[in-house]
Amino acid sequence: MELHTDLYLGDCKEELKKLPANSVDLIVTSPPYADQRKSTYGGIHPDEYVKWFQPISKQLLRVLKPTGTFILNIKEKVVEGERSTYVMELILEMRKQGWLWTEEFIWHKKNSYPGKWPNRFRDSWERLLQFNKDKKFIMYQENVMVPMGDWAKSRLKNLSDTDKIRDNSKVGSGFGKNISNWLTRDMAYPTNVLHLATECNNKKHSAAFPEELPEWFIKLFTKEYDTVLDPFMGSGTTLNVANRMKRNSIGIDIVPEYYDMVSKQLKPVELYLLEPKPNYEKVEHQRRYAIR
């Protein structure tokens, strides 16, 4: 089966209209936050952000498969001493469009440097909002399992009688747990907090995120030869990871410099499939991704 990457230069609100409905398995993107990236994306004001994003999310809803997932990396800013509400307003408006807000992941930037303002401390986290079209979406949870680690050594060392039965929640949620079920297990399911370092090399982009971020979601929500879309591709991190993981990919950006950079630097899928020290002239001749 042949893999491909399609690149589009232009406003994603319009370029997305060129894609077939129900054709994308996963959308992973980080649009410009309110009042940021003014030199490249115009710096949308918080009061205008929801109105600006609605036509885009409408098209994303159209192109996403019913079984697919949309991961939106976004963070509210501080305006005149208090947190802006534009992210919450965006969630509510997207729900009116037909999106299901199914989960919220937190990206903990574990290498963020310290700092403070007179009334608060420096942020070290960002939101990763999960949206779906249908409650029955595809998810490969086993692909992101982690070693049991220190938790198992400490928590499972001395089990109480309560730990050995299906004990209902003390806060009334009704969800029971049996801690002893994990005694013989080497791997566990992760939490919804991702502890990842920020990208040390900005790749000539003002807000590049680390490759581990899209990689984690690509493993969780797709299989090989599925299609991954980034409508704000920037330096192309999501596309490069998708390419390496043998997924089809689609990237859109309105900035010609980013479009040109990605089209020149995007590594052909074949490079990941060849033996060490590949014949690059042969590989260049075999490039299969289409630039549009």
C-alpha positions as CSV (number, residue, x, y, z in Angstrom):
1,M,0.0,0.0,0.0
2,E,1.3,3.4,-1.0
3,L,1.6,6.3,1.5
4,H,1.2,9.9,0.6
5,T,1.5,13.4,2.1
6,D,-0.5,16.3,0.6
7,L,0.5,19.9,1.4
8,Y,-1.8,22.9,0.8
9,L,-0.8,26.6,0.9
10,G,-3.6,28.9,2.0
11,D,-6.2,29.7,4.6
12,C,-7.3,26.4,6.0
13,K,-10.8,27.6,6.2
14,E,-10.9,27.5,2.4
15,E,-8.3,24.8,1.7
16,L,-10.2,22.3,3.9
17,K,-13.1,22.5,1.5
18,K,-11.0,20.7,-1.0
19,L,-10.8,17.6,1.2
20,P,-13.5,14.9,0.9
21,A,-16.0,14.5,3.8
22,N,-15.3,11.8,6.3
23,S,-11.8,11.1,5.0
24,V,-9.5,11.9,8.0
25,D,-8.8,9.6,10.9
26,L,-7.0,12.0,13.2
27,I,-6.6,15.8,13.4
28,V,-3.8,17.1,15.6
29,T,-3.1,20.8,15.5
30,S,-2.1,23.9,17.4
31,P,-3.7,27.0,16.0
32,P,-2.3,30.4,16.9
33,Y,-3.5,31.4,20.4
34,A,-5.3,34.6,20.9
35,D,-3.2,37.7,20.4
36,Q,-0.1,35.6,19.6
37,R,2.0,35.0,16.4
38,K,0.9,38.4,15.1
39,S,3.7,38.6,12.5
40,T,2.7,35.3,10.9
41,Y,-1.0,34.7,11.6
42,G,-2.3,38.1,12.5
43,G,-2.8,37.8,16.2
44,I,-6.6,37.1,16.6
45,H,-8.0,39.1,19.6
46,P,-9.6,37.0,22.4
47,D,-13.0,38.6,21.8
48,E,-12.9,37.5,18.1
49,Y,-11.3,34.1,18.5
50,V,-14.4,32.0,18.6
51,K,-15.9,33.7,15.6
52,W,-12.6,33.3,13.7
53,F,-12.4,29.6,14.6
54,Q,-16.0,28.5,14.0
55,P,-15.7,28.2,10.1
56,I,-12.5,26.2,10.6
57,S,-14.0,23.8,13.1
58,K,-17.1,23.4,10.9
59,Q,-14.9,22.2,8.0
60,L,-12.9,19.9,10.4
61,L,-16.1,18.3,11.5
62,R,-17.0,17.7,7.9
63,V,-13.7,16.0,6.9
64,L,-13.2,13.9,10.1
65,K,-14.5,10.3,10.0
66,P,-17.3,9.4,12.4
67,T,-14.8,7.1,14.2
68,G,-12.0,9.8,14.1
69,T,-10.7,12.2,16.8
70,F,-9.7,15.9,16.9
71,I,-6.9,16.9,19.3
72,L,-6.7,20.7,19.8
73,N,-3.7,22.2,21.5
74,I,-4.7,25.5,22.9
75,K,-4.3,27.7,26.0
76,E,-6.1,30.8,27.3
77,K,-4.1,33.9,28.1
78,V,-4.2,36.5,30.8
79,V,-6.0,39.7,29.9
80,E,-5.9,42.6,32.4
81,G,-5.0,40.5,35.3
82,E,-7.5,37.6,34.8
83,R,-7.7,34.5,32.7
84,S,-9.5,34.9,29.4
85,T,-12.5,32.8,28.8
86,Y,-12.1,32.3,25.1
87,V,-11.1,28.6,25.3
88,M,-14.2,27.8,27.4
89,E,-16.4,29.8,25.0
90,L,-14.9,27.9,22.0
91,I,-15.7,24.6,23.6
92,L,-19.3,25.6,24.1
93,E,-19.7,26.8,20.5
94,M,-18.0,23.7,19.1
95,R,-20.5,21.6,21.0
96,K,-23.3,23.6,19.4
97,Q,-21.7,22.7,16.0
98,G,-22.1,19.0,16.8
99,W,-18.7,18.2,18.4
100,L,-18.5,16.0,21.5
101,W,-16.0,17.3,24.0
102,T,-14.9,13.8,25.2
103,E,-11.6,14.4,27.1
104,E,-9.1,17.0,28.1
105,F,-5.4,16.1,28.3
106,I,-2.8,18.2,30.0
107,W,0.7,18.7,28.6
108,H,3.0,19.3,31.5
109,K,6.1,21.1,30.1
110,K,8.6,19.4,32.5
111,N,11.5,21.5,31.4
112,S,9.8,24.9,31.6
113,Y,12.0,27.5,33.4
114,P,10.7,29.2,36.6
115,G,9.3,32.7,36.8
116,K,6.6,34.9,38.2
117,W,4.4,38.0,37.8
118,P,3.2,40.1,40.7
119,N,0.0,38.1,41.0
120,R,0.8,34.6,39.5
121,F,3.5,32.1,38.5
122,R,4.7,31.1,35.1
123,D,2.6,28.5,33.2
124,S,4.1,25.0,32.7
125,W,1.2,23.3,31.1
126,E,-1.1,23.5,28.1
127,R,-4.5,22.0,27.1
128,L,-5.0,19.2,24.6
129,L,-8.7,19.1,24.0
130,Q,-10.2,16.0,22.5
131,F,-13.3,16.3,20.3
132,N,-15.2,13.5,18.5
133,K,-18.2,13.3,16.1
134,D,-19.5,10.1,17.7
135,K,-19.3,8.4,21.1
136,K,-18.0,5.3,19.4
137,F,-14.6,6.5,18.2
138,I,-11.5,4.3,17.5
139,M,-8.9,4.2,20.3
140,Y,-5.9,1.9,20.6
141,Q,-5.3,2.2,24.4
142,E,-2.8,-0.6,24.6
143,N,-0.4,1.3,22.3
144,V,0.3,3.9,24.9
145,M,0.7,1.7,28.0
146,V,3.6,2.5,30.3
147,P,5.7,0.5,32.8
148,M,4.1,0.0,36.2
149,G,7.2,1.6,37.8
150,D,7.5,3.1,41.3
151,W,3.7,3.2,41.8
152,A,3.6,-0.6,41.7
153,K,6.5,-0.9,44.1
154,S,5.0,1.3,46.7
155,R,1.2,1.0,46.3
156,L,1.1,-2.8,45.8
157,K,3.6,-3.6,48.6
158,N,1.1,-3.8,51.4
159,L,-2.5,-4.3,50.2
160,S,-5.4,-3.7,52.6
161,D,-8.5,-5.8,52.7
162,T,-10.3,-3.0,50.8
163,D,-7.7,-3.1,48.1
164,K,-8.5,-6.8,47.4
165,I,-12.2,-6.3,46.6
166,R,-14.1,-4.1,44.1
167,D,-14.5,-1.1,46.4
168,N,-16.8,1.7,45.4
169,S,-15.6,5.2,45.3
170,K,-15.6,7.2,48.5
171,V,-16.8,10.3,46.7
172,G,-19.9,8.8,45.4
173,S,-19.0,8.3,41.8
174,G,-19.9,4.6,41.9
175,F,-16.8,3.4,40.2
176,G,-15.2,0.5,41.9
177,K,-11.6,-0.6,41.9
178,N,-9.6,-3.7,42.9
179,I,-6.0,-2.7,43.4
180,S,-4.9,-6.4,43.7
181,N,-5.7,-6.9,40.0
182,W,-2.5,-5.1,39.1
183,L,-0.2,-7.4,41.2
184,T,1.0,-9.5,38.2
185,R,1.1,-6.7,35.6
186,D,4.1,-5.1,34.1
187,M,2.3,-2.3,32.2
188,A,-0.4,0.1,33.1
189,Y,-2.6,2.6,31.2
190,P,-1.4,6.2,31.4
191,T,-3.1,9.1,33.0
192,N,-4.4,12.1,31.0
193,V,-1.3,14.2,32.0
194,L,1.5,14.0,29.5
195,H,4.9,14.9,31.0
196,L,6.9,16.0,27.9
197,A,9.8,18.5,27.5
198,T,9.2,21.5,25.2
199,E,10.9,21.5,21.9
200,C,14.5,22.8,22.4
201,N,15.0,23.5,18.7
202,N,12.3,25.8,17.4
203,K,12.7,24.6,13.8
204,K,12.4,28.2,12.6
205,H,8.8,28.3,14.0
206,S,7.7,30.4,17.0
207,A,5.7,27.7,18.7
208,A,6.9,24.2,17.6
209,F,5.8,21.4,19.9
210,P,7.9,18.3,20.5
211,E,7.6,15.3,18.3
212,E,6.5,13.1,21.2
213,L,3.3,15.0,21.5
214,P,1.7,14.1,18.1
215,E,3.4,10.7,18.2
216,W,1.5,9.8,21.4
217,F,-1.9,10.7,19.9
218,I,-1.1,9.1,16.6
219,K,-0.3,5.8,18.4
220,L,-3.5,6.2,20.5
221,F,-6.0,7.0,17.7
222,T,-4.6,5.6,14.5
223,K,-3.1,2.5,12.8
224,E,-0.7,2.3,9.9
225,Y,-2.0,3.9,6.6
226,D,-4.6,5.9,8.4
227,T,-4.7,9.7,7.6
228,V,-3.5,12.4,9.9
229,L,-4.3,16.1,9.3
230,D,-2.7,19.3,10.7
231,P,-4.5,22.4,9.3
232,F,-1.9,24.7,11.0
233,M,1.2,22.6,10.1
234,G,3.8,25.3,10.8
235,S,7.2,23.6,10.8
236,G,5.6,20.2,9.9
237,T,6.2,18.3,13.2
238,T,2.9,16.4,13.0
239,L,3.5,15.5,9.4
240,N,7.0,14.3,9.9
241,V,5.9,12.1,12.8
242,A,3.0,10.7,10.8
243,N,5.3,10.0,7.9
244,R,7.8,8.2,10.1
245,M,5.0,6.1,11.6
246,K,3.6,5.1,8.2
247,R,0.5,7.2,8.2
248,N,-0.9,9.2,5.4
249,S,-0.8,12.9,6.2
250,I,-2.2,16.3,5.1
251,G,-0.8,19.7,6.0
252,I,-2.1,23.2,5.5
253,D,-0.5,26.5,6.3
254,I,-1.2,30.1,5.2
255,V,2.5,31.1,5.5
256,P,4.5,30.6,2.3
257,E,7.8,30.2,4.3
258,Y,6.4,27.3,6.3
259,Y,4.9,25.7,3.3
260,D,8.2,25.9,1.4
261,M,10.2,24.7,4.4
262,V,8.0,21.6,4.9
263,S,7.9,20.7,1.2
264,K,11.7,20.8,1.1
265,Q,12.4,19.1,4.4
266,L,9.7,16.5,4.7
267,K,11.4,13.2,4.7
268,P,10.1,10.6,2.2
269,V,8.5,7.7,3.8
270,E,10.9,5.3,2.0
271,L,13.8,6.7,4.1
272,Y,12.3,5.1,7.2
273,L,11.9,1.7,5.4
274,L,15.3,1.3,3.9
275,E,18.4,-0.2,5.4
276,P,21.0,2.0,7.2
277,K,23.0,4.3,4.9
278,P,20.3,4.4,2.1
279,N,21.0,5.4,-1.4
280,Y,19.6,9.0,-1.2
281,E,19.7,9.6,-5.0
282,K,17.5,6.5,-5.5
283,V,15.3,7.6,-2.6
284,E,14.9,11.1,-4.1
285,H,13.8,9.5,-7.4
286,Q,11.2,7.4,-5.5
287,R,9.5,10.3,-3.6
288,R,5.8,9.5,-3.5
289,Y,4.3,12.4,-1.6
290,A,2.3,15.0,-3.6
291,I,2.8,18.7,-3.0
292,R,-0.3,20.7,-3.9
